Amino acid sequence: MASVGSNPTPSAMYSVYILKSKKDGRYYYGSTSDLDKRIKEHNAGKVRSTKNRRPLILHYSEIYETKTEAIRRERFFKSVDGYIWLKSKGIVVERAVSPHGGPDGKNR
């Protein structure tokens, strides 16, 4: 977890988070200034990219003092190097894919 400076106010903190879909096992990476509210938005179907992957659980998060730092870390997580780092730390794992297509056996 990122270290936070001296006594920041909650409104000055930004989270980078990884959600995991309980439906398909896939991950979603994001950043926000209000993690609890954002997770509720995801699970209420208000986020287009996760709407059909609900329910989602918080899998991992880090806290940063600035929005710039949080966005930089989110972009890293979404990169090839970031994915390799997340795998090396055991934070994310590769999903097993059915020989018939996707994880649910449906051809894609």
C-alpha positions as CSV (number, residue, x, y, z in Angstrom):
1,M,0.0,0.0,0.0
2,A,1.3,3.5,-0.8
3,S,2.4,5.6,2.1
4,V,0.3,8.6,2.9
5,G,1.8,11.9,4.1
6,S,1.1,13.6,7.4
7,N,-2.5,13.6,8.4
8,P,-4.2,14.0,5.0
9,T,-8.0,14.7,5.1
10,P,-10.2,11.9,3.7
11,S,-11.2,14.2,0.8
12,A,-7.5,14.6,-0.2
13,M,-7.0,10.8,-0.6
14,Y,-7.4,8.9,-3.9
15,S,-7.7,5.1,-4.3
16,V,-6.6,2.8,-7.0
17,Y,-8.6,-0.3,-6.9
18,I,-9.1,-3.7,-8.5
19,L,-12.5,-5.3,-8.5
20,K,-13.1,-8.9,-9.3
21,S,-16.3,-10.1,-10.9
22,K,-17.9,-13.0,-9.0
23,K,-19.8,-13.8,-12.3
24,D,-16.8,-14.3,-14.6
25,G,-13.7,-14.0,-12.4
26,R,-12.3,-11.1,-14.5
27,Y,-10.7,-8.0,-13.0
28,Y,-11.6,-4.3,-13.4
29,Y,-9.0,-1.6,-12.6
30,G,-10.0,2.0,-11.6
31,S,-9.3,5.0,-9.4
32,T,-11.5,7.3,-7.4
33,S,-11.7,9.8,-4.6
34,D,-14.5,7.8,-2.9
35,L,-14.0,4.1,-3.0
36,D,-17.1,3.0,-1.1
37,K,-19.3,5.1,-3.3
38,R,-17.6,3.9,-6.5
39,I,-18.0,0.2,-5.6
40,K,-21.7,0.8,-4.9
41,E,-22.0,2.4,-8.4
42,H,-20.3,-0.6,-10.0
43,N,-22.6,-3.0,-8.2
44,A,-25.7,-0.9,-8.9
45,G,-25.0,-1.3,-12.7
46,K,-24.2,2.4,-13.1
47,V,-20.8,1.7,-14.7
48,R,-21.1,0.6,-18.3
49,S,-17.9,-1.6,-18.4
50,T,-18.9,-3.6,-15.4
51,K,-22.7,-3.6,-15.6
52,N,-23.0,-7.1,-17.0
53,R,-20.3,-8.5,-14.7
54,R,-22.0,-8.0,-11.4
55,P,-21.6,-8.7,-8.5
56,L,-18.1,-7.3,-8.0
57,I,-16.0,-7.4,-4.9
58,L,-13.0,-5.3,-3.9
59,H,-10.0,-7.4,-4.6
60,Y,-7.1,-4.9,-3.9
61,S,-6.6,-1.2,-3.3
62,E,-3.9,1.4,-2.7
63,I,-4.2,4.9,-1.4
64,Y,-2.5,8.0,-2.7
65,E,-2.4,11.7,-1.7
66,T,-3.0,13.1,-5.2
67,K,-5.2,12.2,-8.1
68,T,-2.2,12.3,-10.4
69,E,-0.4,9.6,-8.4
70,A,-3.6,7.4,-8.4
71,I,-4.1,7.8,-12.1
72,R,-0.4,7.0,-12.8
73,R,-0.7,3.8,-10.7
74,E,-4.0,2.8,-12.4
75,R,-2.3,3.2,-15.8
76,F,0.6,1.1,-14.6
77,F,-1.8,-1.7,-13.5
78,K,-3.4,-1.6,-17.0
79,S,0.0,-1.9,-18.7
80,V,1.8,-5.2,-19.6
81,D,4.5,-4.4,-17.0
82,G,1.8,-3.7,-14.4
83,Y,0.0,-6.9,-15.1
84,I,3.3,-8.8,-14.8
85,W,4.0,-7.0,-11.5
86,L,0.5,-7.8,-10.1
87,K,0.9,-11.5,-11.1
88,S,4.4,-11.6,-9.5
89,K,2.9,-10.4,-6.2
90,G,0.0,-12.8,-6.3
91,I,-2.5,-10.0,-6.5
92,V,-4.0,-11.2,-9.8
93,V,-4.0,-14.7,-11.3
94,E,-4.7,-15.9,-14.8
95,R,-8.1,-17.2,-15.2
96,A,-8.5,-20.8,-16.4
97,V,-10.2,-20.7,-19.8
98,S,-12.3,-23.6,-21.0
99,P,-11.0,-25.4,-24.1
100,H,-14.4,-24.6,-25.5
101,G,-14.0,-20.8,-25.4
102,G,-14.6,-18.6,-22.5
103,P,-14.6,-19.4,-18.8
104,D,-18.2,-20.5,-19.0
105,G,-17.7,-22.8,-21.9
106,K,-19.3,-20.5,-24.4
107,N,-17.4,-19.9,-27.6
108,R,-16.4,-16.3,-28.1
